[in-house]
Amino acid sequence: MDRDLWWPQISQGSDRAFPCPRCTRGRIRLDKGSVKLVQPVHNANLVNNSDDFEPDWIVHHFVGFFRCDQADCGEVVAFSGDTEHVEVETEYGWGLEEALRIKTFFPAPPIFQIPKETPESVKQHVASSFTLYWIDFSSCAARIRAGIEEMLNECGIPATKVNSNQKVIRLDLNGRIDLFKASDQDNGEFLNALRVLGNIGAHETTLDREKVMDAYGILENVLLEVYAQKSAKLKALRDKIVSTKGKY
């Protein structure tokens, strides 16, 4: 996962390419002629009627499209947002550029490739989080947390238990992760880290981009380990090479 790819600001002439959400082989690239900027009347009035006007007061809302570069796919991805002025270096020194600040993508490009072995119910939560990433970091983290709950369902981890009074009670996510740890300690600890970040997303408004990127880094690894068996396959290959002395 390339963290630098997922900054929400892009230039109006950007060549940045995101993974295609449909074919995953191609890259979606900005259709530069498709971007339409509109200045709200209230902003135009503020700019035109002020003696203290500064260029970075100007705000536009925009819509536009990215297109997949694979001829047999050609997926069209809509995006929208507003503009903000960012400092850029030019041949004449530093200046301001009106950049596009992405607020929505549809369909949203995958921030990482979900392993094909992942159950569909888990994939849906992860894919939904990719859409929410552009809209609200806290909601994005909460959706990742929901994906963890679904992972535990798929792994057969119970959601209830019988207490000492012989009553059926609901297990919280922490309790379910503890049960998961009994068979997979390492990945259980990773799930617990995601639970902590998900709780912040569900109850606070202080979650920032870096924490969401941290969550995605952990989630990608967990999916690879639990469903694609990444380490197990590498260890099997290692043992095969050693046992056959490379003659296989």
ChimeraX attribute file (.defattr): number of C-alpha atoms within 10 A of each C-alpha:
attribute: neighborCount
match mode: 1-to-1
recipient: residues
	/A:1	13
	/A:2	9
	/A:3	13
	/A:4	7
	/A:5	11
	/A:6	16
	/A:7	11
	/A:8	16
	/A:9	19
	/A:10	18
	/A:11	14
	/A:12	16
	/A:13	12
	/A:14	14
	/A:15	13
	/A:16	13
	/A:17	16
	/A:18	21
	/A:19	19
	/A:20	26
	/A:21	22
	/A:22	19
	/A:23	14
	/A:24	16
	/A:25	13
	/A:26	21
	/A:27	22
	/A:28	26
	/A:29	20
	/A:30	24
	/A:31	17
	/A:32	14
	/A:33	10
	/A:34	12
	/A:35	17
	/A:36	13
	/A:37	17
	/A:38	11
	/A:39	14
	/A:40	12
	/A:41	9
	/A:42	9
	/A:43	14
	/A:44	14
	/A:45	10
	/A:46	13
	/A:47	18
	/A:48	11
	/A:49	10
	/A:50	9
	/A:51	8
	/A:52	7
	/A:53	12
	/A:54	9
	/A:55	11
	/A:56	14
	/A:57	13
	/A:58	17
	/A:59	19
	/A:60	19
	/A:61	16
	/A:62	19
	/A:63	17
	/A:64	18
	/A:65	21
	/A:66	24
	/A:67	20
	/A:68	26
	/A:69	16
	/A:70	15
	/A:71	8
	/A:72	9
	/A:73	15
	/A:74	17
	/A:75	21
	/A:76	18
	/A:77	22
	/A:78	18
	/A:79	21
	/A:80	20
	/A:81	20
	/A:82	19
	/A:83	24
	/A:84	17
	/A:85	18
	/A:86	15
	/A:87	11
	/A:88	11
	/A:89	10
	/A:90	9
	/A:91	6
	/A:92	6
	/A:93	7
	/A:94	10
	/A:95	12
	/A:96	14
	/A:97	17
	/A:98	21
	/A:99	20
	/A:100	26
	/A:101	22
	/A:102	19
	/A:103	18
	/A:104	19
	/A:105	21
	/A:106	15
	/A:107	18
	/A:108	23
	/A:109	20
	/A:110	20
	/A:111	24
	/A:112	16
	/A:113	15
	/A:114	18
	/A:115	16
	/A:116	12
	/A:117	13
	/A:118	16
	/A:119	13
	/A:120	10
	/A:121	13
	/A:122	21
	/A:123	19
	/A:124	13
	/A:125	21
	/A:126	27
	/A:127	22
	/A:128	18
	/A:129	27
	/A:130	22
	/A:131	20
	/A:132	21
	/A:133	24
	/A:134	21
	/A:135	16
	/A:136	18
	/A:137	22
	/A:138	26
	/A:139	20
	/A:140	25
	/A:141	30
	/A:142	23
	/A:143	24
	/A:144	28
	/A:145	27
	/A:146	18
	/A:147	22
	/A:148	23
	/A:149	22
	/A:150	19
	/A:151	22
	/A:152	19
	/A:153	15
	/A:154	14
	/A:155	11
	/A:156	10
	/A:157	16
	/A:158	15
	/A:159	15
	/A:160	14
	/A:161	13
	/A:162	11
	/A:163	10
	/A:164	7
	/A:165	6
	/A:166	8
	/A:167	10
	/A:168	11
	/A:169	11
	/A:170	14
	/A:171	14
	/A:172	11
	/A:173	18
	/A:174	14
	/A:175	15
	/A:176	20
	/A:177	24
	/A:178	17
	/A:179	16
	/A:180	21
	/A:181	16
	/A:182	10
	/A:183	10
	/A:184	13
	/A:185	14
	/A:186	13
	/A:187	20
	/A:188	20
	/A:189	15
	/A:190	16
	/A:191	27
	/A:192	19
	/A:193	16
	/A:194	23
	/A:195	23
	/A:196	15
	/A:197	21
	/A:198	25
	/A:199	15
	/A:200	18
	/A:201	25
	/A:202	17
	/A:203	11
	/A:204	10
	/A:205	12
	/A:206	11
	/A:207	20
	/A:208	12
	/A:209	18
	/A:210	11
	/A:211	17
	/A:212	21
	/A:213	19
	/A:214	14
	/A:215	22
	/A:216	22
	/A:217	16
	/A:218	16
	/A:219	23
	/A:220	17
	/A:221	14
	/A:222	19
	/A:223	22
	/A:224	18
	/A:225	17
	/A:226	18
	/A:227	15
	/A:228	17
	/A:229	14
	/A:230	14
	/A:231	12
	/A:232	12
	/A:233	12
	/A:234	11
	/A:235	11
	/A:236	11
	/A:237	12
	/A:238	12
	/A:239	12
	/A:240	14
	/A:241	13
	/A:242	11
	/A:243	11
	/A:244	9
	/A:245	9
	/A:246	9
	/A:247	8
	/A:248	7
